[in-house]
């Protein structure tokens, strides 16, 4: 009986070692799959980020061009108004200066009204 027990125990020990090897391989495989999944997820995240960055740049370019147009129109209107004001100043500036000098150099004293 003891030879049978020893053979049975040896068989159980061998089966336990085999099971430990299988479990170890399964752990290694799981660890490898987790690392692979993380790297795949990181790659997908980077691709998605790059795609959204491109979309944002396109959106920004599209909408900033509208601002540039409005800015150009405002600058154009400002230049036109400045030209108009300068033309009026050139036409009527000497008359205004003469009126001011006349008013300063020829006082008309009047009593103060209370």
C-alpha positions as CSV (number, residue, x, y, z in Angstrom):
1,X,0.0,0.0,0.0
2,X,2.8,2.3,0.7
3,X,4.2,2.0,-2.8
4,X,0.7,2.8,-4.2
5,X,0.4,5.8,-1.8
6,X,3.8,7.0,-2.8
7,X,3.0,6.6,-6.5
8,X,-0.3,8.4,-5.9
9,X,1.4,11.2,-4.0
10,X,4.0,11.5,-6.7
11,X,1.3,11.7,-9.3
12,X,-0.5,14.4,-7.3
13,X,2.7,16.4,-6.9
14,X,3.4,16.2,-10.7
15,X,-0.2,17.3,-11.4
16,X,0.3,20.2,-8.9
17,X,3.5,21.3,-10.6
18,X,1.8,21.1,-14.0
19,X,-1.1,23.2,-12.7
20,X,1.4,25.7,-11.3
21,X,3.1,26.0,-14.7
22,X,-0.3,26.5,-16.4
23,X,-1.3,29.2,-13.8
24,X,2.1,30.9,-14.3
25,X,1.7,30.9,-18.1
26,X,-1.8,32.3,-17.7
27,X,-0.6,35.1,-15.5
28,X,2.2,35.9,-17.9
29,X,-0.3,35.9,-20.8
30,X,-2.7,38.1,-18.8
31,X,0.1,40.6,-17.9
32,X,1.2,40.7,-21.6
33,X,-2.4,41.2,-22.8
34,X,-2.8,44.1,-20.2
35,X,0.4,45.8,-21.4
36,X,-0.7,45.3,-25.1
37,X,-4.2,46.7,-24.3
38,X,-2.6,49.7,-22.6
39,X,-0.3,50.4,-25.5
40,X,-3.2,50.0,-28.0
41,X,-5.4,52.3,-25.9
42,X,-2.6,54.9,-25.8
43,X,-2.1,54.7,-29.5
44,X,-5.9,55.2,-30.1
45,X,-5.8,58.1,-27.7
46,X,-3.0,59.8,-29.5
47,X,-4.7,59.2,-32.9
48,X,-7.9,60.7,-31.5
49,X,-6.1,63.6,-30.0
50,X,-4.3,64.3,-33.3
51,X,-7.7,64.1,-35.2
52,X,-9.4,66.5,-32.8
53,X,-6.4,68.9,-32.9
54,X,-6.7,69.0,-36.7
55,X,-10.4,69.6,-36.5
56,X,-9.8,72.4,-34.0
57,X,-7.2,74.1,-36.2
58,X,-9.6,73.9,-39.2
59,X,-12.4,75.4,-37.1
60,X,-10.1,78.1,-35.8
61,X,-8.9,79.0,-39.3
62,X,-12.4,79.1,-40.6
63,X,-13.7,81.3,-37.9
64,X,-10.6,83.6,-37.5
65,X,-10.8,84.5,-41.2
66,X,-14.2,86.1,-40.5
67,X,-12.6,88.2,-37.8
68,X,-9.9,89.2,-40.2
69,X,-12.4,90.3,-42.8
70,X,-14.3,92.4,-40.2
71,X,-11.0,93.9,-39.0
72,X,-10.1,94.8,-42.5
73,X,-13.5,96.4,-43.2
74,X,-13.2,98.4,-39.9
75,X,-9.7,99.6,-40.8
76,X,-10.9,100.6,-44.3
77,X,-13.8,102.6,-42.8
78,X,-11.5,104.3,-40.3
79,X,-9.1,105.3,-43.1
80,X,-12.0,106.8,-45.1
81,X,-13.2,108.8,-42.1
82,X,-9.7,110.0,-41.4
83,X,-9.3,111.2,-45.0
84,X,-12.7,112.9,-44.8
85,X,-11.7,114.7,-41.5
86,X,-8.4,115.8,-42.9
87,X,-10.1,117.1,-46.1
88,X,-12.5,119.1,-44.0
89,X,-9.6,120.4,-41.8
90,X,-7.7,121.4,-44.9
91,X,-10.7,123.2,-46.4
92,X,-12.0,125.0,-43.3
93,X,-8.9,125.0,-41.0
94,X,-7.7,128.4,-42.0
95,X,-11.2,129.9,-41.5
96,X,-11.4,128.4,-38.0
97,X,-8.0,129.8,-37.1
98,X,-8.9,133.3,-38.4
99,X,-12.2,133.2,-36.4
100,X,-10.3,132.2,-33.3
101,X,-7.7,134.9,-33.8
102,X,-10.3,137.5,-34.4
103,X,-12.2,136.5,-31.3
104,X,-9.0,136.7,-29.2
105,X,-7.6,139.9,-30.6
106,X,-10.8,142.0,-30.7
107,X,-12.5,141.7,-27.4
108,X,-16.0,143.1,-27.0
109,X,-16.4,143.8,-23.3
110,X,-20.0,143.2,-22.0
111,X,-21.2,143.5,-18.5
112,X,-21.9,140.3,-16.8
113,X,-25.6,139.3,-16.6
114,X,-26.7,138.1,-13.2
